[in-house]
Amino acid sequence: MKKLLLLTLFIIGLGFALFNFTGLANRGEYQSILIDFKDDIPVSVLDEQLNTVNKKAGKTTSLNSIFSIDEHLYTVAGDSKLLKNLRNSDLKKYTESIEPDYIYHAFIAPNDPDYSKQWNLRGINIERAWEENHGEGITVAVIDTGVSRVPDLRETEFVEGYDFVNDRSNAEDDNGHGTHVAGTIAQSTNNNYGVAGIAYKAKIMPLKVLSGTGGGTVGDIAEAIRFAVDNKADVINMSLGGGGETQVMKEAIEYAYSKGVVIVAAAGNGDDNSAAYPARFPHVIGVSAVDASGNKAPYSNFGAGIDIAAPGGSDTGKIIQETIDPAKGGEPAFLGFQGTSMAAPHVAGVVALIKAAGIKEPNAVLEVLQQSARKIKDDPFNHFGAGQLDAGSAVQLALKGQITFRDFWRWLRDNGYLNPRFWIDGGAVAVLPKMAMVLGSYLLAWWLRNYFPFPWNGFLNAGLIFGSSGLFFLRGLYIFDLPQWPFRVMGSSLSDLGGVIQGSSALNPLFASVILPFVLIALLLSHPQAKWLAVGVSLAMAVTLGISAVIHPTLIWLGSGAIAQAFLGVNALLCLGLGYLALKSATSSRYA
């Protein structure tokens, strides 16, 4: 009883720690503080509280921008000490949130202008998509460093944007990043000049939130999202991100989602196993990057928060668009960039094509992207999310209207049933085979019980589960910013472990064989209780290896096909025979 109590307390404590682990949510950089006053606060009270803040900060509080009046969103220069003082003061009663005004940065790796081939567009099957539409009637907001009308964007239609950095209507680019991103989405095409864009008949809404150095605040980014929504944007691309979770950003994203606007964001360039903000927020499509060979780009984030992968380039092949070259006074130039910043606009451009095909709701758009993506068979670390972007298949599917399956885990997360610190990769495990394995194991044990009167206890149950499916629902579980391998191990059956340790979905012959059940029975058969664990494992392995031989005969070293199938089949029979002999021995000694 004491051991059970200690185990229960340990599990509760571990669960509490995991649920409250913040990771990247509180690791961002900031130089100012966002104060979001309640919408219904009286003007007199607002003025009084602003004066109080000014005294505490020793600096003047100001509206974040001219668009902040209705939202009562103010900013004041300050550090963590001021943030703590404000949160512990009476000011909290009059606000919706008091939080750091985190600085997000453009996700871009060093560039090389010598690459001139758009392998990336062929890689997403864009020609087939162009047979149907070119993004007509769709507006894509590019929240970035601004967009300059370089020669290869002159035939692209623009709508009014805004410069949130300098508070002016002219959202000119002074970095080159935003213009490059806009080019991927809608570079002027079929104009006998330069390169092509994905949805080249779509309209571009330039929204500058990042300065010439590539940094910008959450307050500006959140307001740019609201500006885009209020000014009838259909798609928002954010090739930016960083650390720091804020309510202001979350509410802006929810506002966009409620209005039917699809948000696409870059996953980040840290080679981390979680997407950065804002890509990791619910209702944002997080995009990882692949290189010209279709492999994960070496810099790309992966794992939790990745919904789909798209071309982002690498040192061996970059993404080329016409942009400005700040090193040459802002002159137009065809430059090759790489980064998840380059991957995200590929998805945003395809989203424009999907919307032009008639699919409007964000959930339905995501389903089209996921179902049409080229599936990656072996992706244990979720490098690619639902797979690699396929523009042609996406548009064809959108036109057919064959959206019948909803991603269950995404639905749970987006509707608030999952803690946002957690992320589920619904495609990490083939659920039906695992269910067949565990049910088959229990049916075999139930049938054998008619011939051998053995006890049905916890040890037997543990053996049947560990030998068949394991806690397979943990395989796709991520906690943002924590290693994912412990969940892969806990979510694996005995036969899976060898491959999981190596990060492969293929079975390891040393684990997917009669060897381990034999070792367990040899060690535990004389134990009065633990022997049922060994028996359960042996019976479950017989069923599991038999099913694996039929549906997934792929083994490390042995490959796939007849040899692997025969190996698994023979070992399934050996496990069954071993379990039978162990049962006979255990029950005869029990009733002797």
C-alpha positions as CSV (number, residue, x, y, z in Angstrom):
1,M,0.0,0.0,0.0
2,K,2.9,2.3,0.9
3,K,4.5,1.7,-2.5
4,L,1.3,2.4,-4.3
5,L,0.9,5.7,-2.5
6,L,4.4,6.8,-3.3
7,L,4.0,5.8,-6.9
8,T,0.7,7.8,-7.1
9,L,2.3,10.8,-5.5
10,F,5.3,10.6,-8.0
11,I,3.0,10.4,-11.0
12,I,0.9,13.4,-9.7
13,G,4.1,15.4,-9.1
14,L,5.5,14.5,-12.5
15,G,2.3,15.4,-14.2
16,F,2.1,18.7,-12.4
17,A,5.7,19.6,-13.4
18,L,5.1,18.7,-17.1
19,F,1.8,20.6,-17.3
20,N,3.4,23.7,-15.9
21,F,6.7,23.5,-17.8
22,T,6.9,26.7,-19.8
23,G,10.1,26.2,-21.8
24,L,10.3,28.6,-24.8
25,A,7.1,30.3,-23.6
26,N,9.1,32.4,-21.1
27,R,12.5,32.5,-22.7
28,G,12.1,35.3,-25.2
29,E,14.0,38.6,-25.3
30,Y,12.2,41.9,-24.7
31,Q,12.9,45.6,-24.0
32,S,9.3,46.8,-23.3
33,I,6.1,45.7,-21.7
34,L,2.6,45.3,-23.3
35,I,-0.3,46.4,-21.1
36,D,-3.7,45.3,-22.6
37,F,-6.4,47.2,-20.7
38,K,-9.9,45.9,-20.5
39,D,-12.1,47.0,-23.4
40,D,-14.8,48.5,-21.1
41,I,-12.4,50.5,-18.8
42,P,-13.7,54.1,-18.2
43,V,-11.5,56.8,-19.7
44,S,-11.0,58.4,-16.4
45,V,-9.8,55.2,-14.8
46,L,-7.6,54.5,-17.9
47,D,-5.9,57.9,-17.5
48,E,-5.4,57.3,-13.8
49,Q,-3.8,53.9,-14.4
50,L,-1.5,55.2,-17.1
51,N,-0.2,57.9,-14.8
52,T,0.5,55.3,-12.2
53,V,2.4,53.2,-14.7
54,N,4.4,56.2,-15.8
55,K,5.4,56.9,-12.2
56,K,6.4,53.3,-11.6
57,A,8.4,53.0,-14.8
58,G,9.9,56.5,-14.9
59,K,9.0,56.5,-18.6
60,T,6.0,57.5,-20.7
61,T,3.4,54.9,-21.6
62,S,2.1,55.1,-25.1
63,L,-0.3,53.4,-27.5
64,N,1.4,50.6,-29.4
65,S,0.1,52.1,-32.6
66,I,-2.7,54.2,-34.0
67,F,-4.7,50.9,-34.3
68,S,-4.5,50.3,-30.5
69,I,-7.1,52.8,-29.4
70,D,-10.1,50.5,-29.4
71,E,-8.1,47.6,-27.9
72,H,-6.5,49.9,-25.2
73,L,-3.1,48.3,-26.0
74,Y,-0.2,50.3,-24.5
75,T,3.5,49.7,-24.3
76,V,6.2,51.0,-21.9
77,A,9.9,50.5,-21.9
78,G,10.9,48.2,-19.1
79,D,12.6,45.0,-17.9
80,S,11.7,42.0,-15.8
81,K,11.7,44.0,-12.5
82,L,9.1,46.5,-13.8
83,L,7.1,43.6,-15.3
84,K,6.9,41.9,-11.9
85,N,6.0,45.2,-10.1
86,L,3.2,45.9,-12.5
87,R,1.8,42.3,-12.3
88,N,1.8,42.6,-8.5
89,S,0.1,46.0,-8.4
90,D,-3.6,47.0,-8.5
91,L,-3.1,47.6,-12.3
92,K,-3.9,43.9,-12.8
93,K,-7.6,44.6,-11.9
94,Y,-8.0,46.8,-15.0
95,T,-6.1,44.7,-17.6
96,E,-6.6,41.6,-19.6
97,S,-2.9,41.0,-19.7
98,I,0.5,42.4,-18.6
99,E,3.3,40.7,-20.5
100,P,6.6,41.1,-22.2
101,D,6.6,42.7,-25.6
102,Y,8.8,39.9,-27.0
103,I,11.0,40.6,-30.0
104,Y,10.6,38.1,-32.8
105,H,13.2,37.8,-35.6
106,A,13.1,36.8,-39.3
107,F,14.1,33.2,-39.8
108,I,16.8,33.3,-42.4
109,A,20.2,31.6,-42.8
110,P,23.2,33.3,-44.7
111,N,22.5,33.6,-48.4
112,D,24.4,32.9,-51.6
113,P,23.2,34.7,-54.8
114,D,24.6,32.2,-57.2
115,Y,21.7,29.7,-57.4
116,S,19.3,30.4,-60.2
117,K,17.1,27.3,-60.6
118,Q,13.7,27.1,-58.9
119,W,13.8,23.4,-58.0
120,N,11.5,24.3,-55.2
121,L,8.5,25.0,-57.4
122,R,8.9,21.8,-59.3
123,G,9.3,20.0,-56.0
124,I,5.8,21.0,-54.9
125,N,4.2,20.0,-58.2
126,I,3.2,23.6,-59.0
127,E,2.6,23.1,-62.7
128,R,-0.4,20.8,-62.1
129,A,-1.9,23.4,-59.7
130,W,-1.5,26.1,-62.3
131,E,-3.8,24.2,-64.6
132,E,-6.7,25.1,-62.3
133,N,-6.0,28.6,-60.9
134,H,-3.4,31.1,-60.1
135,G,-4.7,32.5,-56.8
136,E,-7.2,34.9,-58.4
137,G,-9.3,36.9,-55.9
138,I,-7.2,36.0,-52.8
139,T,-5.2,38.4,-50.7
140,V,-2.1,37.3,-48.8
141,A,-0.8,39.5,-46.0
142,V,3.0,39.3,-45.7
143,I,3.9,40.2,-42.1
144,D,7.6,40.8,-42.4
145,T,10.2,43.4,-43.1
146,G,8.0,45.1,-45.7
147,V,7.8,44.5,-49.4
148,S,9.5,46.6,-52.2
149,R,8.0,46.7,-55.7
150,V,11.1,45.2,-57.4
151,P,10.8,44.7,-61.2
152,D,9.6,41.1,-60.9
153,L,6.7,42.3,-58.7
154,R,5.5,45.1,-60.9
155,E,2.7,42.9,-62.4
156,T,1.7,41.6,-59.0
157,E,-1.3,43.4,-57.6
158,F,-0.8,45.0,-54.2
159,V,-3.4,46.2,-51.6
160,E,-2.8,48.9,-48.9
161,G,-0.6,47.8,-46.1
162,Y,1.0,49.5,-43.1
163,D,4.5,50.0,-41.6
164,F,4.1,49.3,-37.9
165,V,7.7,49.9,-37.2
166,N,7.7,53.5,-38.4
167,D,3.9,54.1,-38.1
168,R,3.2,55.0,-41.7
169,S,1.3,53.7,-44.6
170,N,4.3,53.0,-46.8
171,A,5.5,49.5,-45.9
172,E,8.7,49.6,-47.9
173,D,11.3,46.9,-47.3
174,D,14.7,47.9,-45.9
175,N,16.0,44.4,-45.4
176,G,15.1,42.2,-48.3
177,H,13.6,39.4,-46.3
178,G,9.9,40.4,-46.8
179,T,10.3,41.1,-50.5
180,H,11.9,37.6,-51.0
181,V,9.0,36.0,-49.1
182,A,6.4,37.9,-51.1
183,G,8.2,36.8,-54.3
184,T,7.8,33.1,-53.4
185,I,4.0,33.7,-52.9
186,A,3.3,35.9,-55.9
187,Q,6.3,36.9,-58.0
188,S,5.1,38.2,-61.3
189,T,5.0,35.2,-63.7
190,N,4.8,34.7,-67.5
191,N,6.3,38.2,-67.9
192,N,9.5,37.2,-69.7
193,Y,11.5,38.3,-66.8
194,G,13.1,36.8,-63.7
195,V,11.5,33.9,-61.8
196,A,8.0,32.6,-60.9
197,G,5.7,32.8,-57.9
198,I,3.2,30.2,-56.6
199,A,0.0,32.2,-56.6
200,Y,1.0,35.0,-58.9
201,K,-2.5,36.3,-59.5
202,A,-3.1,36.7,-55.7
203,K,-2.8,40.2,-54.1
204,I,-0.1,41.1,-51.7
205,M,-0.8,43.1,-48.5
206,P,2.6,44.3,-47.2
207,L,2.7,44.7,-43.4
208,K,6.1,45.8,-42.0
209,V,6.7,44.7,-38.4
210,L,10.4,43.9,-38.6
211,S,13.0,46.5,-38.8
212,G,16.0,46.6,-41.2
213,T,17.9,44.4,-38.8
214,G,15.1,41.8,-38.9
215,G,13.7,42.2,-35.4
216,G,10.2,43.3,-34.3
217,T,7.9,43.2,-31.3
218,V,4.9,41.0,-30.5
219,G,2.7,44.1,-30.1
220,D,3.3,45.2,-33.7
221,I,3.0,41.6,-35.0
222,A,-0.3,41.1,-33.2
223,E,-1.7,44.4,-34.5
224,A,-0.6,43.5,-38.0
225,I,-2.6,40.3,-37.8
226,R,-5.7,42.3,-36.8
227,F,-5.0,44.8,-39.5
228,A,-4.8,42.1,-42.1
229,V,-8.1,40.5,-40.9
230,D,-10.0,43.8,-40.8
231,N,-8.7,44.7,-44.3
232,K,-10.0,41.5,-45.8
233,A,-6.8,39.4,-46.1
234,D,-7.5,35.7,-46.8
235,V,-4.1,34.3,-45.8
236,I,-1.4,35.6,-43.5
237,N,2.2,34.5,-43.8
238,M,4.6,35.1,-40.9
239,S,8.2,34.1,-41.7
240,L,9.3,35.1,-38.3
241,G,9.3,33.9,-34.7
242,G,11.1,33.5,-31.4
243,G,10.6,32.7,-27.8
244,G,7.9,34.0,-25.6
245,E,4.2,33.2,-25.4
246,T,1.8,36.2,-25.0
247,Q,-1.9,36.5,-24.6
248,V,-2.0,39.4,-27.0
249,M,-0.6,37.3,-29.9
250,K,-2.8,34.4,-29.0
251,E,-5.9,36.6,-29.1
252,A,-4.9,38.1,-32.4
253,I,-4.5,34.6,-33.9
254,E,-7.9,33.5,-32.5
255,Y,-9.4,36.6,-34.0
256,A,-8.0,35.8,-37.4
257,Y,-9.2,32.2,-37.1
258,S,-12.7,33.3,-36.1
259,K,-12.9,35.4,-39.3
260,G,-11.8,32.5,-41.6
261,V,-8.2,33.7,-42.2
262,V,-5.6,31.1,-42.5
263,I,-2.3,31.8,-40.7
264,V,1.0,30.2,-41.9
265,A,4.2,30.5,-39.9
266,A,7.8,29.4,-40.1
267,A,8.8,26.7,-37.6
268,G,12.2,28.2,-36.8
269,N,15.9,27.6,-37.7
270,G,17.3,26.1,-34.4
271,D,17.2,22.4,-35.3
272,D,15.0,22.1,-32.1
273,N,12.3,19.4,-31.6
274,S,9.6,22.0,-31.2
275,A,8.3,24.8,-33.4
276,A,9.0,28.4,-32.3
277,Y,6.3,31.0,-31.6
278,P,4.0,31.9,-33.3
279,A,4.1,28.6,-35.4
280,R,3.3,26.6,-32.3
281,F,0.1,28.4,-31.4
282,P,-3.2,26.6,-32.1
283,H,-4.8,27.6,-35.4
284,V,-1.4,28.4,-37.0
285,I,0.0,26.1,-39.7
286,G,3.6,25.4,-38.6
287,V,6.0,24.8,-41.5
288,S,9.4,23.0,-41.4
289,A,11.9,23.1,-44.2
290,V,13.3,20.5,-46.6
291,D,16.3,20.7,-49.0
292,A,16.4,20.0,-52.7
293,S,16.7,16.3,-52.0
294,G,13.5,16.2,-50.0
295,N,15.4,15.7,-46.7
296,K,15.0,17.7,-43.6
297,A,17.0,20.9,-43.9
298,P,19.8,20.8,-41.3
299,Y,18.7,24.0,-39.6
300,S,14.9,23.3,-39.5
301,N,13.0,22.8,-36.3
302,F,10.9,19.6,-36.1
303,G,8.7,17.6,-33.8
304,A,6.0,19.4,-31.8
305,G,4.0,22.0,-33.7
306,I,5.0,20.9,-37.3
307,D,2.0,20.5,-39.5
308,I,3.7,20.2,-42.9
309,A,7.0,20.5,-44.7
310,A,8.0,22.7,-47.7
311,P,11.1,23.7,-49.6
312,G,13.4,25.9,-47.5
313,G,16.7,25.4,-49.2
314,S,20.2,24.5,-47.9
315,D,23.8,25.2,-48.8
316,T,23.4,22.9,-51.8
317,G,20.3,24.6,-53.3
318,K,18.7,27.8,-52.1
319,I,15.4,29.5,-52.8
320,I,15.8,32.3,-55.3
321,Q,13.5,35.2,-55.8
322,E,14.0,38.9,-56.7
323,T,14.4,41.1,-53.7
324,I,16.4,44.1,-52.6
325,D,20.1,44.0,-51.7
326,P,20.7,46.3,-48.7
327,A,24.4,45.9,-49.2
328,K,24.0,47.7,-52.5
329,G,21.7,50.5,-51.4
330,G,18.5,48.5,-51.8
331,E,19.0,47.7,-55.5
332,P,16.9,44.9,-56.9
333,A,18.7,41.5,-57.1
334,F,18.0,37.9,-57.5
335,L,19.2,36.3,-54.3
336,G,19.2,32.8,-52.9
337,F,18.0,32.5,-49.3
338,Q,17.5,29.5,-47.1
339,G,15.5,29.0,-43.9
340,T,12.0,28.0,-42.7
341,S,11.2,31.6,-43.6
342,M,11.4,30.5,-47.2
343,A,9.4,27.3,-46.5
344,A,6.4,29.1,-45.0
345,P,5.5,31.2,-48.1
346,H,5.4,28.1,-50.2
347,V,2.5,26.9,-48.0
348,A,0.9,30.3,-47.9
349,G,1.0,30.4,-51.7
350,V,-0.6,27.0,-51.9
351,V,-3.2,28.0,-49.3
352,A,-4.1,30.9,-51.7
353,L,-4.6,28.4,-54.5
354,I,-6.8,26.2,-52.3
355,K,-8.9,29.2,-51.3
356,A,-9.2,30.2,-54.9
357,A,-10.5,26.7,-55.6
358,G,-13.4,27.3,-53.2
359,I,-12.2,25.9,-49.8
360,K,-12.5,28.8,-47.3
361,E,-12.6,27.6,-43.7
362,P,-9.2,27.3,-42.0
363,N,-9.9,23.8,-40.7
364,A,-10.9,22.6,-44.2
365,V,-7.8,24.2,-45.8
366,L,-5.6,22.4,-43.3
367,E,-7.3,19.1,-44.1
368,V,-6.6,19.6,-47.8
369,L,-3.0,20.3,-47.1
370,Q,-2.6,17.3,-44.8
371,Q,-4.4,14.8,-47.0
372,S,-2.7,15.9,-50.2
373,A,0.8,16.1,-48.8
374,R,3.3,13.5,-49.9
375,K,3.5,11.1,-47.0
376,I,6.9,10.2,-45.5
377,K,6.8,6.6,-44.4
378,D,9.6,6.8,-41.9
379,D,9.3,10.0,-39.9
380,P,9.7,9.1,-36.2
381,F,10.8,12.6,-35.2
382,N,8.0,14.4,-37.1
383,H,10.4,16.2,-39.4
384,F,7.7,16.6,-42.0
385,G,4.3,16.8,-40.1
386,A,1.6,15.5,-42.4
387,G,4.2,15.2,-45.2
388,Q,5.7,17.3,-47.9
389,L,3.7,20.0,-49.6
390,D,2.1,19.0,-53.0
391,A,0.4,22.0,-54.6
392,G,-1.0,20.0,-57.5
393,S,-2.7,17.4,-55.4
394,A,-3.9,20.0,-52.9
395,V,-5.7,22.0,-55.6
396,Q,-7.2,18.8,-57.2
397,L,-8.5,17.7,-53.8
398,A,-9.9,21.1,-53.1
399,L,-11.8,21.0,-56.3
400,K,-13.1,17.5,-55.7
401,G,-14.3,18.5,-52.2
402,Q,-13.2,15.2,-50.8
403,I,-12.6,16.4,-47.3
404,T,-14.1,13.7,-45.1
405,F,-11.6,13.0,-42.4
406,R,-10.7,15.4,-39.6
407,D,-7.4,15.2,-37.7
408,F,-8.7,14.1,-34.3
409,W,-5.7,15.4,-32.3
410,R,-5.7,18.7,-34.1
411,W,-9.4,19.1,-33.4
412,L,-8.8,18.4,-29.7
413,R,-6.0,20.9,-29.4
414,D,-7.7,23.6,-31.4
415,N,-10.9,23.3,-29.4
416,G,-9.1,23.6,-26.1
417,Y,-9.2,20.0,-24.9
418,L,-5.5,19.6,-24.8
419,N,-3.0,21.7,-22.8
420,P,-1.2,24.0,-25.3
421,R,2.1,22.9,-23.7
422,F,1.5,19.5,-25.3
423,W,1.3,18.6,-29.0
424,I,0.1,15.4,-30.5
425,D,1.5,14.0,-33.8
426,G,-1.6,12.0,-34.8
427,G,0.3,10.2,-37.6
428,A,3.2,8.9,-35.4
429,V,1.5,5.5,-34.9
430,A,-0.6,3.3,-37.1
431,V,-3.5,2.9,-34.7
432,L,-5.4,0.1,-36.3
433,P,-2.5,-2.4,-36.4
434,K,-1.6,-1.6,-32.8
435,M,-5.2,-2.2,-31.8
436,A,-5.3,-5.5,-33.7
437,M,-2.1,-6.6,-31.9
438,V,-3.3,-5.9,-28.4
439,L,-6.8,-7.3,-29.0
440,G,-5.3,-10.4,-30.8
441,S,-3.0,-11.0,-27.8
442,Y,-5.9,-10.9,-25.3
443,L,-8.0,-13.2,-27.5
444,L,-5.1,-15.7,-27.7
445,A,-4.6,-15.6,-23.9
446,W,-8.4,-16.0,-23.4
447,W,-8.6,-19.0,-25.7
448,L,-5.6,-20.7,-24.1
449,R,-7.1,-20.2,-20.7
450,N,-9.7,-22.8,-21.7
451,Y,-6.9,-25.4,-21.7
452,F,-4.6,-24.0,-19.0
453,P,-6.2,-22.7,-15.8
454,F,-3.8,-19.8,-15.2
455,P,-4.6,-16.6,-13.2
456,W,-5.5,-13.4,-15.0
457,N,-3.5,-10.9,-13.0
458,G,-1.6,-7.6,-13.4
459,F,1.6,-9.3,-14.4
460,L,-0.1,-11.1,-17.3
461,N,-1.9,-7.9,-18.4
462,A,1.4,-6.0,-18.3
463,G,3.1,-8.7,-20.4
464,L,0.3,-8.8,-23.0
465,I,0.4,-5.0,-23.4
466,F,4.2,-4.6,-23.4
467,G,4.5,-7.5,-25.8
468,S,1.9,-6.2,-28.3
469,S,1.2,-2.5,-28.5
470,G,2.9,-0.9,-25.6
471,L,1.4,2.5,-24.5
472,F,1.3,3.4,-28.2
473,F,-0.6,6.6,-27.7
474,L,2.5,8.1,-26.1
475,R,4.5,7.7,-29.3
476,G,3.2,10.9,-30.8
477,L,3.2,13.0,-27.6
478,Y,5.4,16.0,-27.4
479,I,6.0,18.5,-24.6
480,F,7.3,21.7,-26.2
481,D,11.0,22.2,-25.6
482,L,11.6,18.8,-23.9
483,P,13.2,15.8,-25.5
484,Q,10.6,13.5,-27.2
485,W,12.5,10.2,-27.0
486,P,11.2,9.2,-23.5
487,F,7.7,9.2,-25.0
488,R,8.8,7.2,-28.0
489,V,10.3,4.6,-25.6
490,M,7.3,4.5,-23.2
491,G,5.0,4.2,-26.2
492,S,6.8,1.3,-27.8
493,S,6.2,-2.4,-27.5
494,L,9.1,-4.8,-26.9
495,S,9.4,-5.5,-30.6
496,D,9.5,-1.8,-31.5
497,L,12.2,-0.8,-29.0
498,G,15.2,-1.7,-31.1
499,G,14.1,0.5,-34.0
500,V,12.8,3.3,-31.8
501,I,16.2,3.6,-30.0
502,Q,17.8,4.1,-33.4
503,G,15.0,6.5,-34.5
504,S,13.6,4.2,-37.2
505,S,10.2,2.6,-37.8
506,A,11.8,-0.6,-39.0
507,L,12.0,-3.5,-36.6
508,N,15.3,-4.7,-35.1
509,P,15.7,-8.5,-35.5
510,L,17.2,-8.7,-32.1
511,F,14.1,-7.3,-30.5
512,A,11.4,-8.5,-33.0
513,S,12.2,-12.2,-32.4
514,V,11.9,-15.0,-29.9
515,I,15.1,-14.0,-28.2
516,L,13.8,-11.6,-25.6
517,P,10.7,-13.7,-24.7
518,F,13.1,-16.7,-24.2
519,V,15.3,-14.6,-21.9
520,L,12.4,-13.4,-19.8
521,I,10.9,-16.9,-19.5
522,A,14.4,-18.3,-18.5
523,L,14.8,-15.7,-15.8
524,L,11.2,-15.5,-14.5
525,L,9.6,-18.9,-14.9
526,S,10.5,-19.9,-11.4
527,H,9.0,-16.7,-9.8
528,P,5.5,-17.2,-8.5
529,Q,4.1,-13.9,-10.0
530,A,6.6,-12.5,-12.4
531,K,6.4,-15.6,-14.6
532,W,3.0,-14.4,-15.9
533,L,4.7,-11.3,-17.2
534,A,7.0,-13.5,-19.3
535,V,4.1,-15.7,-20.4
536,G,2.1,-12.6,-21.5
537,V,5.1,-11.2,-23.4
538,S,5.6,-14.4,-25.3
539,L,2.0,-14.8,-26.3
540,A,1.7,-11.1,-27.3
541,M,4.9,-11.3,-29.3
542,A,3.5,-14.3,-31.2
543,V,0.5,-12.2,-32.3
544,T,2.5,-9.0,-32.9
545,L,5.2,-10.6,-35.0
546,G,2.5,-12.5,-37.0
547,I,0.6,-9.3,-37.8
548,S,3.9,-7.5,-38.5
549,A,4.8,-10.1,-41.0
550,V,1.6,-9.4,-43.0
551,I,1.4,-5.6,-42.8
552,H,4.9,-4.3,-42.2
553,P,7.7,-6.8,-42.9
554,T,10.6,-4.3,-42.7
555,L,13.6,-5.2,-40.6
556,I,16.9,-3.5,-40.0
557,W,19.7,-5.4,-41.8
558,L,17.2,-7.8,-43.5
559,G,15.2,-5.1,-45.5
560,S,11.7,-5.9,-46.6
561,G,10.1,-8.6,-48.6
562,A,10.1,-12.4,-48.4
563,I,13.1,-12.8,-46.2
564,A,11.8,-10.3,-43.6
565,Q,8.4,-11.8,-43.8
566,A,9.7,-15.3,-43.3
567,F,11.8,-14.2,-40.4
568,L,8.9,-12.6,-38.6
569,G,6.6,-15.5,-39.3
570,V,9.0,-18.1,-38.0
571,N,9.6,-16.1,-34.9
572,A,5.9,-15.6,-34.3
573,L,5.5,-19.4,-34.3
574,L,8.5,-19.9,-32.0
575,C,7.0,-17.3,-29.6
576,L,3.7,-19.2,-29.7
577,G,5.4,-22.5,-29.0
578,L,7.5,-20.9,-26.2
579,G,4.4,-19.4,-24.6
580,Y,2.6,-22.7,-24.8
581,L,5.4,-24.6,-23.1
582,A,5.8,-21.9,-20.5
583,L,2.0,-22.1,-19.7
584,K,2.1,-25.9,-19.5
585,S,5.1,-25.7,-17.1
586,A,3.7,-22.9,-15.0
587,T,0.2,-24.4,-14.6
588,S,1.4,-28.0,-14.0
589,S,3.8,-26.8,-11.3
590,R,1.1,-24.6,-9.8
591,Y,-1.4,-27.5,-9.5
592,A,1.1,-30.3,-8.9
